[in-house]
Amino acid sequence: MTIDIHTPHDGLQDEVVEYAKQAMIRLSHQYKTIARVGCVMREDPLISLPENKVCEIKVTIYGENLFTHSRTDRYESAVAEAIAHMKNQLSLLASRENELPDKVTTTVKV
């Protein structure tokens, strides 16, 4: 599995990056089919100052691409919200894998 983390040049503590990295490693241990995780932390210049910290997470699972983002006033809370939302998406995807298909289709004439 590959983890990519992109951060701004300044204004971000190492603890936040370490927290994001550990959270993504926990996701990969929980869901073994994850191939790649990308995380982008940035400031949105178009939004006013209070809530301009953005965390975007993209997870690639074989056959699926999942994306989420969170916008808050601190990077720590943005990462926590985005990770929580990604866990929800992954658990929904995992539950769908165990379900039977809606319709059985075949091309064989009987």
NORRAMO-V145082 format. One record per run of one state. SS is the DSSP state (A for helix, B for strand, O for the rest). FROM is the first residue (numbers start at 1). TO is the last residue. If there is no record, write none. Layout:
BEGIN
{{SS,FROM,TO} {SS,FROM,TO}}
END
This chain:
BEGIN
{{O,1,1} {B,2,6} {O,7,13} {A,14,30} {O,31,33} {B,34,43} {O,44,48} {A,49,51} {O,52,52} {B,53,61} {O,62,63} {B,64,72} {O,73,74} {A,75,97} {O,98,110}}
END
